[in-house]
Amino acid sequence: MADLEVEAVNFEPEEDDLMDEDNAADLDAAAPIPRLKSAITGSAMRTKGRGFRTETDEERTTRMSGRFDSLDSDGGPGPERSIEGWIILVTGVHEEAQEDDLHNAFGGYGQIKNLHLNLDRRTGFVKGYALIEYETLEDAQKAIAEMDGGELLTQTIAVDWAFSRGPYKRRNARRRSPRGRRSRSPRRRF
């Protein structure tokens, strides 16, 4: 084997490597770092969750009794309006479709207020659905009637309402089994 030169390394600290002992004493004696005050409570006390505000029942009822925005619904089946417009859901969208393709296909039925075409993060392709928002109910109904079952980029698409009120509610809200009445277990004997 060849002769290797080995150099000894000195691990002893040098004078310029050490912190002045006077400065270290000054850091210990320095004032503690102030904690930020909470904007809600006005103190530096830690608070977690919702229940840390001190509020009487009367203050809570006056705060909660304000007028809130709501959408009028008859409770029957049919489309439901979102806050800003009428949204339709387009499914079966080709993975290489672009927003311009959807604008060209659905723009003829009315002015499109908003269009969401979500992409898969991993592949970068379209996930297969789109949300299109129209200003008026009539425009959205025309788009659904004309484009449902139609073709977009050689792929059949389905178009329907994104939000619906659902079926009429029964007076007797008891759930029923699909096979009729269920048999019941016998009562327990104690």
Rosetta blueprint (number, residue, H / E / L):
1 M L
2 A L
3 D L
4 L L
5 E L
6 V L
7 E L
8 A L
9 V L
10 N L
11 F L
12 E L
13 P L
14 E L
15 E H
16 D H
17 D H
18 L L
19 M L
20 D L
21 E H
22 D H
23 N H
24 A H
25 A H
26 D H
27 L H
28 D H
29 A H
30 A L
31 A L
32 P L
33 I L
34 P L
35 R L
36 L L
37 K L
38 S L
39 A L
40 I L
41 T L
42 G L
43 S L
44 A L
45 M L
46 R L
47 T L
48 K L
49 G L
50 R L
51 G L
52 F L
53 R L
54 T L
55 E L
56 T L
57 D H
58 E H
59 E H
60 R H
61 T H
62 T H
63 R H
64 M H
65 S L
66 G L
67 R L
68 F L
69 D L
70 S L
71 L L
72 D L
73 S L
74 D L
75 G L
76 G L
77 P L
78 G L
79 P E
80 E L
81 R L
82 S L
83 I L
84 E L
85 G L
86 W E
87 I E
88 I E
89 L E
90 V E
91 T E
92 G L
93 V L
94 H L
95 E L
96 E L
97 A L
98 Q L
99 E H
100 D H
101 D H
102 L H
103 H H
104 N H
105 A H
106 F H
107 G H
108 G H
109 Y H
110 G L
111 Q L
112 I E
113 K E
114 N E
115 L E
116 H E
117 L E
118 N E
119 L E
120 D L
121 R L
122 R L
123 T L
124 G L
125 F L
126 V E
127 K E
128 G E
129 Y E
130 A E
131 L E
132 I E
133 E E
134 Y E
135 E L
136 T L
137 L H
138 E H
139 D H
140 A H
141 Q H
142 K H
143 A H
144 I H
145 A H
146 E H
147 M H
148 D L
149 G L
150 G L
151 E E
152 L E
153 L L
154 T L
155 Q E
156 T E
157 I L
158 A E
159 V E
160 D E
161 W E
162 A L
163 F L
164 S E
165 R L
166 G L
167 P L
168 Y L
169 K L
170 R L
171 R L
172 N L
173 A L
174 R L
175 R L
176 R L
177 S E
178 P L
179 R L
180 G E
181 R L
182 R L
183 S L
184 R L
185 S L
186 P L
187 R L
188 R L
189 R L
190 F L
